[in-house]
């Protein structure tokens, strides 16, 4: 259970990408071999894909796997580099927190529904809120870790 909680974005995202794959394959099969399509498959596939993208982004952020520019920072002395990292994580915490707030406001104010299934887009777009909430949480954790490294480690 502990492993699931540590990497739940990957597990839940895997379910969504699996559903996307099955629905698309099913729709291709029925279209070419049975000469009909299900009207709802595109909405399910797109919705699951959106969830996969945003959960994957949060997971990549947690693993520090997103692209960053370190060319100048690596040239700095270690103590200054640690302070720059700390300031960067403070900025990322603020930005991801604001994006979480803005995306929440967007989702709550939206009344759009899907065409075929007539479901609220809120079910799809809430993935944005969850992703930025997770990124904010991870940013806070990274900020605390970098603060300890920059200001509380021995030799400083």
NORNOR-V972603 format. One record per helix or strand of 3 or more residues. SS is the DSSP state (hx for helix, st for strand). FROM is the first residue (numbers start at 0). TO is the last residue. If there is no record, write none. Layout:
SS&FROM&TO ; SS&FROM&TO
This chain:
hx&1&5 ; hx&7&32 ; hx&40&61 ; hx&72&74 ; hx&77&108 ; hx&121&151
